[in-house]
Amino acid sequence: MEQVKIKLVKSLIGRKKDHIATAHSLGLKKIGNEKIQPKNKQTEGKIAKINYLVEVEKA
């Protein structure tokens, strides 16, 4: 299964609560945190919701 590396590049301070919750569900809590997640519809939906906060690359 394909995987993607997700990195939080902008702060969560002052963001909408659901955007913060989405970042936390991906395992991202601080700027610079990186997590590897499986590439599936759920993960792609989460990334699309907070795409202005993260960088995504193939793992």
N, C-alpha and C positions, 0 to 999 in steps of 0.2 A: 504494500500500500504506500502511496506517495505521502510525503510529509512536508510541512512547511515550517520555517523558522520565523517566529513573530517577535519583534522587538518594540518595546514601548519607547517612543522618542519624544513625546510631549507629556507634560504634567497632567495629572487627573484633578488637580485642584480647580474648583469652580466649574467642573463639568456637570452634566445632567446625571442624576443618580443612576439611571438605567445604563448610561455609558460607562460609569465607574463599575457597576456590577458586571457588565459585559467584559471589561478588562480583567477584573478579578476572576471571572469564570475561565478566562484563558490562562490564568496564572501570572498575570502582570500586575505588580503593585507599585513599583518604583521605576523612574526613568532609567533606561538601560537594561531592564530585565529582559531576558530572552527565553522563550519556551519553544519547544518543538511539539507541534500538534499534528494529528492525522489530517490529511486533506479530504474533507467530506463536506456535505451540504451544511451541516450545523456550524462547523468551523468557518466556512466561507461566509455564512450569514453574519456571524459575530464580527469577522474582519470587516465586512462591508459596513456594518453599523458604526464602527470606530476607526474607519480607514484614515481619518485625519490625525489620529494619535499614534499610529503604528507604521512600521516598515515590515514588509513581508518578502521573504526570499525562499527559494527551494532549499530544502535541507538535504 
